[in-house]
């Protein structure tokens, strides 16, 4: 049994490393296609920002988990004293650093694993975890990342979590499944990217099985979105 568990952990680590290497490879081109924040994220950040101002929280900490080129960290920086941008890909973090310098916003960048966040318990007031969960290659990794998000959320803190779903027009499936989606680089080279495509009820069940508590959730543009808080915490 111990050997089997060790083998599973090794496989998990290797598959996570493969995802990281994929995004290092396509980082510059990928970031160039991700200029604007998603409207769902804008609406979430604006709502949370209003609540932070109402509560007089002038030292809020924001987290962009799976930050890529920091387009969403930029939103958080308008309302939080401190913003952390975390991504597994060093290449994507470099594009985030360039964006922050060009646009004049502050973000503390960190290369790390979404399943083992290098942050203290109860340290984050608002988090954006968008279009990243579905790239984690195993159920264990996805479960660990949701529990880690719950661990770092402060009492009353909130996060927006999203994942691609079977409700998208390009998929014809009722149940969640693993797949790869090609990314085409300039010149025509294609690179496979791992996705776990969630069925909407699977996404909701995964959140409910984690240490997070769902406040609201919806389908929008083929993605599942959920506003969550740490279980047992009072939403702001």
Secondary structure, DSSP 8 states (H G I E B T S, - for coil): -HHHHHHHHHHHHHHHHHHHHHHHHHHHHHHHT--S--HHHHHHHHHHHHHHHHHT--S-EEEEET-TT-HHHHHHHTT-SEEEEEES-HHHHHHHHHHHHHHT---EEEE-BTTB--S-TT-EEEEEE-S-GGG--SHHHHHHHHHHHHHHEEEEEEEEEEEEBTTSTT---SS-EEEEEEEE-TTS-EEEEEEEEB-HHHHHHHHHHTTEEEEEEEEETTEEEEEEEETT----
